[in-house]
Amino acid sequence: MIKNKKPAEQQPNNPLHGVKLAEIVQYLVSTYGWKELGAIVKINSFNNNPTIKSSLKFLRKTEWAREKVEKLYLQTIKNE
């Protein structure tokens, strides 16, 4: 019988473990604003009538864009 491990034990080296994509996008928008965020990560959902909902929908379907957003998030929290 396998016992359930605590979340921190399952992925101890993953800094994104337990962080929701919505939290990442909200944090980046509050840090940079839509205009600057759209200049850094060039995707339409950040530049044309941006909303959290439309951005999440795109990022969940598009791996390369999600990876860029996650990388920016990690760089931003590292520099705080």
N, CA and C atoms as an extended XYZ file, in Angstrom:
240
Properties=species:S:1:pos:R:3:atomname:S:1:resname:S:1:resid:I:1 pbc="F F F"
N         0.825       -1.177        0.000 N   MET     1
C         0.000        0.000        0.000 CA  MET     1
C         0.875        1.249        0.000 C   MET     1
N         0.590        2.185       -0.935 N   ILE     2
C         1.372        3.406       -1.058 CA  ILE     2
C         0.675        4.517       -0.283 C   ILE     2
N         1.439        5.166        0.563 N   LYS     3
C         0.892        6.282        1.331 CA  LYS     3
C         0.987        7.557        0.495 C   LYS     3
N         0.014        8.434        0.656 N   ASN     4
C         0.059        9.721       -0.036 CA  ASN     4
C         1.161       10.580        0.569 C   ASN     4
N         1.937       11.198       -0.307 N   LYS     5
C         2.986       12.090        0.147 CA  LYS     5
C         2.426       13.501        0.227 C   LYS     5
N         3.046       14.313        1.049 N   LYS     6
C         2.678       15.715        1.115 CA  LYS     6
C         3.084       16.378       -0.192 C   LYS     6
N         2.373       17.424       -0.640 N   PRO     7
C         2.708       18.085       -1.907 CA  PRO     7
C         4.154       18.537       -1.992 C   PRO     7
N         4.721       19.056       -0.929 N   ALA     8
C         6.105       19.516       -0.978 CA  ALA     8
C         7.073       18.354       -1.212 C   ALA     8
N         6.718       17.176       -0.752 N   GLU     9
C         7.578       16.019       -0.936 CA  GLU     9
C         7.490       15.474       -2.360 C   GLU     9
N         6.374       15.714       -3.038 N   GLN    10
C         6.197       15.174       -4.378 CA  GLN    10
C         7.053       15.899       -5.410 C   GLN    10
N         7.184       17.217       -5.287 N   GLN    11
C         7.968       17.996       -6.244 CA  GLN    11
C         8.778       19.068       -5.509 C   GLN    11
N         9.752       18.665       -4.734 N   PRO    12
C        10.466       19.635       -3.899 CA  PRO    12
C        11.294       20.654       -4.683 C   PRO    12
N        11.685       20.347       -5.903 N   ASN    13
C        12.528       21.254       -6.677 CA  ASN    13
C        11.767       22.035       -7.732 C   ASN    13
N        10.452       21.970       -7.718 N   ASN    14
C         9.646       22.682       -8.700 CA  ASN    14
C         9.084       23.952       -8.059 C   ASN    14
N         9.645       25.133       -8.402 N   PRO    15
C         9.175       26.368       -7.778 CA  PRO    15
C         7.744       26.740       -8.164 C   PRO    15
N         7.206       26.151       -9.220 N   LEU    16
C         5.845       26.447       -9.650 CA  LEU    16
C         4.819       25.491       -9.056 C   LEU    16
N         5.275       24.494       -8.329 N   HIS    17
C         4.356       23.519       -7.747 CA  HIS    17
C         3.417       24.212       -6.764 C   HIS    17
N         2.135       24.035       -6.984 N   GLY    18
C         1.133       24.622       -6.106 CA  GLY    18
C         0.710       26.030       -6.487 C   GLY    18
N         1.352       26.600       -7.513 N   VAL    19
C         0.998       27.942       -7.970 CA  VAL    19
C         0.102       27.794       -9.193 C   VAL    19
N        -1.100       28.362       -9.127 N   LYS    20
C        -2.042       28.258      -10.235 CA  LYS    20
C        -1.693       29.262      -11.328 C   LYS    20
N        -2.001       28.887      -12.563 N   LEU    21
C        -1.738       29.757      -13.702 CA  LEU    21
C        -2.455       31.100      -13.533 C   LEU    21
N        -3.657       31.077      -13.003 N   ALA    22
C        -4.403       32.322      -12.775 CA  ALA    22
C        -3.652       33.230      -11.807 C   ALA    22
N        -3.062       32.664      -10.779 N   GLU    23
C        -2.287       33.454       -9.817 CA  GLU    23
C        -1.065       34.072      -10.482 C   GLU    23
N        -0.428       33.325      -11.371 N   ILE    24
C         0.750       33.820      -12.088 CA  ILE    24
C         0.362       35.012      -12.957 C   ILE    24
N        -0.697       34.863      -13.739 N   VAL    25
C        -1.117       35.940      -14.638 CA  VAL    25
C        -1.539       37.167      -13.833 C   VAL    25
N        -2.299       36.979      -12.778 N   GLN    26
C        -2.725       38.117      -11.945 CA  GLN    26
C        -1.525       38.825      -11.330 C   GLN    26
N        -0.558       38.073      -10.887 N   TYR    27
C         0.653       38.665      -10.308 CA  TYR    27
C         1.405       39.491      -11.362 C   TYR    27
N         1.575       38.917      -12.550 N   LEU    28
C         2.307       39.625      -13.601 CA  LEU    28
C         1.570       40.882      -14.048 C   LEU    28
N         0.260       40.818      -14.143 N   VAL    29
C        -0.524       42.000      -14.528 CA  VAL    29
C        -0.401       43.078      -13.452 C   VAL    29
N        -0.447       42.689      -12.198 N   SER    30
C        -0.333       43.684      -11.126 CA  SER    30
C         1.083       44.263      -11.049 C   SER    30
N         2.069       43.487      -11.449 N   THR    31
C         3.458       43.941      -11.422 CA  THR    31
C         3.796       44.815      -12.623 C   THR    31
N         3.415       44.371      -13.816 N   TYR    32
C         3.820       45.051      -15.037 CA  TYR    32
C         2.708       45.862      -15.706 C   TYR    32
N         1.475       45.462      -15.532 N   GLY    33
C         0.372       46.051      -16.285 CA  GLY    33
C         0.276       45.353      -17.637 C   GLY    33
N        -0.895       45.455      -18.271 N   TRP    34
C        -1.109       44.743      -19.538 CA  TRP    34
C        -0.174       45.222      -20.635 C   TRP    34
N         0.031       46.541      -20.727 N   LYS    35
C         0.834       47.093      -21.824 CA  LYS    35
C         2.272       46.586      -21.774 C   LYS    35
N         2.899       46.697      -20.615 N   GLU    36
C         4.280       46.230      -20.478 CA  GLU    36
C         4.367       44.711      -20.586 C   GLU    36
N         3.400       44.011      -20.017 N   LEU    37
C         3.382       42.550      -20.104 CA  LEU    37
C         3.274       42.110      -21.565 C   LEU    37
N         2.444       42.805      -22.337 N   GLY    38
C         2.303       42.499      -23.759 CA  GLY    38
C         3.564       42.783      -24.553 C   GLY    38
N         4.344       43.761      -24.099 N   ALA    39
C         5.616       44.063      -24.770 CA  ALA    39
C         6.674       43.007      -24.448 C   ALA    39
N         6.625       42.485      -23.227 N   ILE    40
C         7.598       41.470      -22.812 CA  ILE    40
C         7.270       40.113      -23.420 C   ILE    40
N         6.013       39.693      -23.288 N   VAL    41
C         5.546       38.413      -23.833 CA  VAL    41
C         4.567       38.750      -24.952 C   VAL    41
N         5.030       38.654      -26.166 N   LYS    42
C         4.256       39.109      -27.317 CA  LYS    42
C         3.198       38.083      -27.734 C   LYS    42
N         2.057       38.147      -27.055 N   ILE    43
C         0.914       37.318      -27.443 CA  ILE    43
C        -0.315       38.222      -27.504 C   ILE    43
N        -1.208       37.934      -28.429 N   ASN    44
C        -2.376       38.780      -28.645 CA  ASN    44
C        -3.263       38.930      -27.419 C   ASN    44
N        -3.373       37.895      -26.622 N   SER    45
C        -4.266       37.982      -25.465 CA  SER    45
C        -3.760       38.984      -24.420 C   SER    45
N        -2.510       39.415      -24.515 N   PHE    46
C        -1.984       40.463      -23.638 CA  PHE    46
C        -2.063       41.839      -24.296 C   PHE    46
N        -2.199       41.885      -25.608 N   ASN    47
C        -2.138       43.150      -26.332 CA  ASN    47
C        -3.476       43.649      -26.869 C   ASN    47
N        -4.383       42.773      -27.221 N   ASN    48
C        -5.648       43.170      -27.829 CA  ASN    48
C        -6.810       42.871      -26.890 C   ASN    48
N        -7.351       43.914      -26.271 N   ASN    49
C        -8.475       43.775      -25.341 CA  ASN    49
C        -8.203       42.693      -24.293 C   ASN    49
N        -7.133       42.857      -23.507 N   PRO    50
C        -6.720       41.796      -22.583 CA  PRO    50
C        -7.649       41.629      -21.384 C   PRO    50
N        -7.863       40.380      -21.033 N   THR    51
C        -8.560       40.019      -19.797 CA  THR    51
C        -7.859       38.797      -19.221 C   THR    51
N        -8.042       38.600      -17.942 N   ILE    52
C        -7.468       37.413      -17.287 CA  ILE    52
C        -8.059       36.159      -17.939 C   ILE    52
N        -9.370       36.169      -18.142 N   LYS    53
C       -10.052       34.987      -18.685 CA  LYS    53
C        -9.535       34.612      -20.072 C   LYS    53
N        -9.425       35.593      -20.973 N   SER    54
C        -8.959       35.282      -22.332 CA  SER    54
C        -7.499       34.838      -22.326 C   SER    54
N        -6.710       35.448      -21.456 N   SER    55
C        -5.299       35.071      -21.362 CA  SER    55
C        -5.144       33.641      -20.855 C   SER    55
N        -5.912       33.287      -19.834 N   LEU    56
C        -5.836       31.926      -19.296 CA  LEU    56
C        -6.265       30.897      -20.330 C   LEU    56
N        -7.316       31.216      -21.070 N   LYS    57
C        -7.794       30.287      -22.098 CA  LYS    57
C        -6.698       30.016      -23.123 C   LYS    57
N        -6.029       31.078      -23.571 N   PHE    58
C        -4.950       30.925      -24.554 CA  PHE    58
C        -3.756       30.179      -23.949 C   PHE    58
N        -3.349       30.572      -22.750 N   LEU    59
C        -2.169       29.970      -22.138 CA  LEU    59
C        -2.361       28.493      -21.834 C   LEU    59
N        -3.565       28.096      -21.503 N   ARG    60
C        -3.824       26.679      -21.221 CA  ARG    60
C        -3.735       25.823      -22.478 C   ARG    60
N        -3.977       26.426      -23.633 N   LYS    61
C        -3.927       25.679      -24.897 CA  LYS    61
C        -2.574       25.778      -25.587 C   LYS    61
N        -1.747       26.740      -25.208 N   THR    62
C        -0.530       27.045      -25.955 CA  THR    62
C         0.693       26.908      -25.051 C   THR    62
N         1.368       25.790      -25.167 N   GLU    63
C         2.467       25.465      -24.263 CA  GLU    63
C         3.613       26.466      -24.326 C   GLU    63
N         4.020       26.892      -25.548 N   TRP    64
C         5.158       27.801      -25.654 CA  TRP    64
C         4.871       29.139      -24.964 C   TRP    64
N         3.651       29.614      -25.061 N   ALA    65
C         3.290       30.882      -24.423 CA  ALA    65
C         3.253       30.721      -22.905 C   ALA    65
N         2.700       29.608      -22.434 N   ARG    66
C         2.653       29.350      -20.991 CA  ARG    66
C         4.070       29.264      -20.427 C   ARG    66
N         4.977       28.636      -21.159 N   GLU    67
C         6.355       28.528      -20.702 CA  GLU    67
C         7.009       29.903      -20.580 C   GLU    67
N         6.745       30.799      -21.533 N   LYS    68
C         7.289       32.155      -21.462 CA  LYS    68
C         6.749       32.905      -20.249 C   LYS    68
N         5.456       32.759      -19.996 N   VAL    69
C         4.830       33.433      -18.855 CA  VAL    69
C         5.384       32.871      -17.548 C   VAL    69
N         5.525       31.569      -17.454 N   GLU    70
C         6.071       30.958      -16.245 CA  GLU    70
C         7.518       31.390      -16.024 C   GLU    70
N         8.294       31.469      -17.086 N   LYS    71
C         9.691       31.903      -16.980 CA  LYS    71
C         9.765       33.350      -16.492 C   LYS    71
N         8.924       34.218      -17.042 N   LEU    72
C         8.893       35.609      -16.605 CA  LEU    72
C         8.501       35.702      -15.132 C   LEU    72
N         7.528       34.920      -14.724 N   TYR    73
C         7.090       34.898      -13.326 CA  TYR    73
C         8.255       34.515      -12.408 C   TYR    73
N         8.964       33.454      -12.760 N   LEU    74
C        10.088       33.004      -11.932 CA  LEU    74
C        11.187       34.053      -11.869 C   LEU    74
N        11.476       34.710      -12.995 N   GLN    75
C        12.487       35.771      -13.009 CA  GLN    75
C        12.051       36.948      -12.141 C   GLN    75
N        10.759       37.268      -12.203 N   THR    76
C        10.240       38.415      -11.458 CA  THR    76
C        10.278       38.166       -9.958 C   THR    76
N         9.844       36.981       -9.520 N   ILE    77
C         9.852       36.731       -8.078 CA  ILE    77
C        11.279       36.549       -7.552 C   ILE    77
N        12.176       36.098       -8.407 N   LYS    78
C        13.576       35.925       -8.015 CA  LYS    78
C        14.224       37.281       -7.752 C   LYS    78
N        13.842       38.293       -8.531 N   ASN    79
C        14.458       39.618       -8.437 CA  ASN    79
C        13.824       40.511       -7.361 C   ASN    79
N        12.837       40.008       -6.665 N   GLU    80
C        12.197       40.825       -5.628 CA  GLU    80
C        13.045       40.923       -4.391 C   GLU    80
